[in-house]
């Protein structure tokens, strides 16, 4: 098999939804517990994700990053337009508004060695 390049991409490369959250230090412990026990497992199920991982930045204080893995970009695009995502965002905002700001990125892998 040829290595994946922009001209010869493996059509089965994974895609990720990446959520970066800046968490108020006063909310960090509660946020961490909630994300571990409730949000991450619920999101994986709601999105039918392959899996998910999360962690805290070592470079930026109080920055939490979650990685939701999907088989491909069509799966990520389906989730980005879904009612499931809207519900998850609504619940997140209800619980953490004013304590957590976040951004989302969608990334399609184009090479893996």
C-alpha positions as CSV (number, residue, x, y, z in Angstrom):
1,X,0.0,0.0,0.0
2,X,1.3,3.5,-0.9
3,X,1.8,6.0,1.9
4,X,-1.0,8.5,2.3
5,X,-0.4,11.8,0.7
6,X,-2.7,14.7,-0.3
7,X,-2.8,13.0,-3.7
8,X,-3.1,9.4,-2.5
9,X,-5.1,9.5,0.8
10,X,-6.3,6.4,2.4
11,X,-10.1,6.7,2.3
12,X,-10.3,5.0,5.6
13,X,-8.4,7.5,7.7
14,X,-10.0,8.5,10.9
15,X,-11.4,11.9,11.7
16,X,-11.7,13.7,15.0
17,X,-13.9,16.3,16.7
18,X,-11.6,18.1,19.1
19,X,-13.0,20.3,21.9
20,X,-10.7,22.7,23.7
21,X,-12.1,24.1,26.9
22,X,-10.7,26.9,29.1
23,X,-12.0,26.1,32.6
24,X,-12.4,28.5,35.5
25,X,-9.9,27.3,38.1
26,X,-12.7,27.3,40.7
27,X,-14.7,24.9,38.6
28,X,-11.9,22.6,37.5
29,X,-12.4,19.7,39.9
30,X,-16.1,19.6,39.4
31,X,-15.7,19.9,35.7
32,X,-13.2,17.1,35.6
33,X,-15.4,14.7,37.6
34,X,-18.5,15.5,35.5
35,X,-16.6,15.1,32.2
36,X,-15.1,11.8,33.3
37,X,-18.3,10.3,34.8
38,X,-21.0,11.8,32.7
39,X,-20.2,13.9,29.6
40,X,-17.5,11.8,27.9
41,X,-19.4,8.5,28.1
42,X,-22.7,10.1,27.1
43,X,-21.1,11.9,24.1
44,X,-19.5,8.7,22.8
45,X,-22.8,7.0,22.9
46,X,-24.8,9.9,21.5
47,X,-22.4,10.4,18.7
48,X,-21.7,6.7,17.9
49,X,-18.0,7.6,18.1
50,X,-15.4,5.0,17.7
51,X,-14.0,6.2,21.0
52,X,-12.9,9.3,22.9
53,X,-9.9,10.5,25.0
54,X,-9.3,13.6,27.1
55,X,-6.7,15.4,29.1
56,X,-5.4,18.6,30.6
57,X,-2.8,20.7,28.8
58,X,0.7,20.7,30.3
59,X,1.4,24.0,28.5
60,X,-1.7,26.1,29.3
61,X,-3.2,26.1,32.8
62,X,-6.8,25.0,33.1
63,X,-7.1,23.9,29.4
64,X,-9.0,20.7,28.9
65,X,-8.9,18.9,25.5
66,X,-11.3,16.1,24.4
67,X,-10.8,14.0,21.3
68,X,-13.7,12.2,19.8
69,X,-12.7,9.7,17.1
70,X,-14.8,8.8,14.1
71,X,-14.3,6.4,11.2
72,X,-14.2,9.1,8.6
73,X,-15.3,12.7,7.8
74,X,-18.9,11.8,6.8
75,X,-19.4,10.5,10.3
76,X,-18.0,13.7,11.9
77,X,-20.1,15.8,9.5
78,X,-23.2,13.8,10.5
79,X,-22.5,14.5,14.2
80,X,-21.8,18.2,13.6
81,X,-25.2,18.6,12.1
82,X,-27.1,16.4,14.5
83,X,-29.7,17.0,17.2
84,X,-27.5,14.9,19.5
85,X,-24.8,17.5,19.3
86,X,-27.3,20.3,19.9
87,X,-28.6,18.5,23.0
88,X,-25.1,17.9,24.4
89,X,-24.1,21.6,23.8
90,X,-27.3,22.7,25.5
91,X,-26.6,20.6,28.6
92,X,-23.0,21.7,28.7
93,X,-24.0,25.3,28.5
94,X,-26.7,24.9,31.2
95,X,-24.1,23.5,33.6
96,X,-21.0,25.4,32.7
97,X,-22.0,28.8,31.3
98,X,-19.8,31.5,32.6
99,X,-17.2,28.9,33.9
100,X,-16.0,27.3,30.7
101,X,-15.4,28.6,27.2
102,X,-14.7,26.2,24.4
103,X,-13.9,25.9,20.7
104,X,-14.3,22.9,18.4
105,X,-12.1,21.7,15.6
106,X,-12.7,19.0,13.1
107,X,-9.7,17.2,11.8
108,X,-9.4,14.5,9.1
109,X,-6.2,12.5,9.3
110,X,-4.3,12.5,6.0
111,X,-1.2,10.5,7.1
112,X,-0.4,8.0,9.7
113,X,3.0,6.3,10.1
